[in-house]
Amino acid sequence: MAVKIVETSLRDGHQSLFATRMNTEEVLSVIKDMDDAGYHAIEVWGGATFDSCLRFLNEDPWERLRQAKALCKKTKLQMLFRGQNILGYRHYADDVVEKFVQKSIENGIDIIRIFDALNDIRNLECAVKATKKYGGECQIALSYTTSPVHTVPYYVELAQKIEALGADSLCIKDMAGVLLPNDAYELIKALKKNTKLPIELHTHCTGGIAEMTILKAVEAGVDIIDCALSPLAGGTSQPCTESINYALKGTKYDPKLNTECLDKAAATLGKVKAKYLKNGTLNPKVLSFNPNILKYQVPGGMLSNLISQLDGQGASDKLEAVLKEVPEVRKDMGYPPLVTPLSQMVGTQAVMNIISGERYKLVPKEIKDYLHGKYGTAPAPIDEDARKKIIGDDEVITCRPADLLAPEFESLKEKYKDIAKSDEDVLSIALFEKVALDFLNKKYAPEPEDEIEEFNVVLGGN
């Protein structure tokens, strides 16, 4: 059975290596060659791309998607969607989730990979229903991690719930790159035995084991694997597309990708990589293996964020202490998988614990919200001493967090009717209000040159 490959360099590749700074022009420069290469899909949107376009690149993420779709005629476009968090960092009302799914599909997305940081199925339901309603292909990802509660039977039961929810396929989302080769074989065999869903594997090279894990996954019968073209592969990113294609060439698993197209796309991305290396956005540290992540369970994006946080506080010498504190915080918090937004929350708490010299002396609002149940149910019981110290005897909700949220979309549409020219603009505001408003004000503000031309016309000038 031929293995299918999803190309990740245009989303997770640059998100993992240089903070999602690839701009739309760079994405479009390579996508035609990718379209001709024979991929199952190209991951081009979602994750942190939306925030980064608005916040750092002064670009409209919706326009990037439309332009990518216009050039990509043969291959499905895929996005990463954080369930009830959409692409943001809090839970949004159901009407915003549904509208975002609808507009993502209308603007060019074919496959939506939906996950929840806690594997709380309730946080997936709205996005899954909307994806099916608007004709998208629904892939549900289980956030893979290891802990006393994250066993093969746990994942099998979760996969069966995912299948019952209506997923078209299942992704093992190993965001930290901690899935060991033999564990991958055992897990995929068990999932294949207990569900009928096609299975995709997403992993990272951070710990130095990803290629071995991929080969064992292929032997176990995985259907699809995530890879990144060579310039944006390795380090905290995914295994190399070309190398995996060569490794499987001539076998029954041969992906049969067009190597000439891969080489052309890689040559273009090589120039992109050189730019970000030269300007310092791509830190060479993230290109190295770090086997300690197999011990500390820290995803690549989280690792680069921790390095950045500590550098900013002049405390880069405390990285090892913070890495040792991360699993302790995670244990106290009920072993949440370290994926956005939980990875940032746990990482920030670990930094605060080390910098302040006292555990939970300083606590971010997000951790307090988590302990109040506002993100969903933790995989394991929360440490009561930690909870008591942070939120005292406060009430903890047990319902689906979004059940407490009133509809948001129409009120935002009315509130910002003078600036939002489309439903897409309203959705941008819904996710990142201040950032989106700053962007839209600039986007729709008349250019100074236009104003001068109009002035000259009125006066009869040249």
Secondary structure, 3 states (H helix, E strand, C coil): CCCEEEECHHHHHHHHHHCCCCCHHHHHHHHHHHHCCCCCEEEEEECCHHHHHHHHHCCCHHHHHHHHHHHCCCCEEEEEECHHHCCCCCCCCHHHHHHHHHHHHHCCCCEEEECCCCCCHHHCHHHHHHHHHCCCEEEEEEECCCCCCCCHHHHHHHHHHHHHHCCCEEEEECCCCCCCHHHHHHHHHHHHHHCCCCEEEECCCCCCCHHHHHHHHHHHCCCEEEEECHHHCCCCCCCEHHHHHHHHCCCCCCCCCCHHHHHHHHHHHHHHHHHHHHCCCCCHHHHCCCCCHHHHCCCHHHHHHHHHHHHHCCCHHHHHHHHHHHHHHHHHCCCCCCCCCHHHHHHHHHHHHHHHCCCCCCCCHHHHHHHCCCCCCCCCCCCHHHHHHHHCCCCCCCCCHHHHCCCCHHHHHHHCCCCCCCHHHHHHHHHCHHHHHHHHHHHHCCCHHHHHHHHHHHHCCC
